[in-house]
Amino acid sequence: MNEAAGRNVVVTGGGTGIGRAVARKFVETGDRVVIVGRRGAVLRAAADELRTPGGHPVTPVVCDLADPDAVEAVLEVLPERIDVLVNGAGSREVAVGAGPHGVLARWRGDFERNVLTAVLLTDSVRDRLTPDGGRVITVSSVAALRGGGSYGASKAALHAWNHSLATQLGHQGVTANVVAPGTVAGTGFFGDRLNEAELTRRAGRTLIGRVGQPEDVASAVLFLASPEAGFITGEILNCNGGELLGR
């Protein structure tokens, strides 16, 4: 791997929430960071906000990562060598509807948003991952372990995929791991549902008496991207304050 200062880092979903916090950690480390997402204005605003005086510029790249044509097209603007790939893009499908068509919309939407956004890009840049030190880190959810309908199932699919990915990349000296956050405030994921009463209730489910912040998850990602984590691969790192104990 390159020295810690100056690695090429790609963070999907880097415009908001956990992804932006992850990008900030790498920027502060002195890395060259590319943030990828669907919303150009959001990405550009994040890139401007994340830049540090004298540091490397943060590059915003617009791409619908669930669209294979869009992924193929974006490859020409991504770094030729990628030291760290963080699959942070994902969200919950909000489509509603009765009957099998409604079920299909929710399940297909969650699979595309949470699984394909990671798998299509990762597979497309495998040959660019730095041998003997490259890192792939995928953001999952406590819902993958505790259950959570189509969303939880899609996140659980990432766990199974990561086991295969770690096996496939291991001979190159590249590690692949998952960070599974619990409740994280300040991301917009919960919308109006995460009011003060709900925050208090969810904090009470943890062992440390608080919900997470995006920076908590970003710190876990930064560790897995570090040289110190070079002997860790194929793992799921729970980052939930004891909301759900490891299994």
Secondary structure as GFF3:
##gff-version 3
##sequence-region A 1 247
A	DSSP	beta_strand	8	12	.	.	.	ID=ss1
A	DSSP	alpha_helix	17	29	.	.	.	ID=ss2
A	DSSP	beta_strand	32	37	.	.	.	ID=ss3
A	DSSP	alpha_helix	40	50	.	.	.	ID=ss4
A	DSSP	beta_strand	59	62	.	.	.	ID=ss5
A	DSSP	alpha_helix	68	74	.	.	.	ID=ss6
A	DSSP	three_ten_helix	75	77	.	.	.	ID=ss7
A	DSSP	beta_strand	84	87	.	.	.	ID=ss8
A	DSSP	alpha_helix	99	111	.	.	.	ID=ss9
A	DSSP	pi_helix	112	116	.	.	.	ID=ss10
A	DSSP	alpha_helix	117	124	.	.	.	ID=ss11
A	DSSP	three_ten_helix	126	128	.	.	.	ID=ss12
A	DSSP	beta_strand	135	139	.	.	.	ID=ss13
A	DSSP	alpha_helix	143	146	.	.	.	ID=ss14
A	DSSP	alpha_helix	149	169	.	.	.	ID=ss15
A	DSSP	three_ten_helix	170	172	.	.	.	ID=ss16
A	DSSP	beta_strand	175	181	.	.	.	ID=ss17
A	DSSP	three_ten_helix	191	193	.	.	.	ID=ss18
A	DSSP	alpha_helix	196	204	.	.	.	ID=ss19
A	DSSP	alpha_helix	214	224	.	.	.	ID=ss20
A	DSSP	three_ten_helix	227	229	.	.	.	ID=ss21
A	DSSP	beta_strand	236	239	.	.	.	ID=ss22
###
